[in-house]
Amino acid sequence: FDRSSLSHKVNLFDLHHKYADVMHLDEVKKHLPLEPVRRAV
C-alpha cells in the first residue's frame, strides 16, 4: 500500500529491475484486443 507518489514510483522501479516489465497503461492498451475474445463452449 503506497501512501505517497514517490514510494509508489520507487516500488515500480524495483519491480521493473527485478521481476517484471513495468509499462505505461497506454502502451499496455495497444497490445490488448478491442473486443473481448470469445471462446467456443
Stockholm file with secondary structure:
# STOCKHOLM 1.0

chainA/1-41         FDRSSLSHKVNLFDLHHKYADVMHLDEVKKHLPLEPVRRAV
#=GR chainA/1-41 SS CCCSHHHHHHHHHHHHHHTCCCCCHHHHHHTSCSSCCCCCC
#=GC SS_cons        CCCSHHHHHHHHHHHHHHTCCCCCHHHHHHTSCSSCCCCCC
//
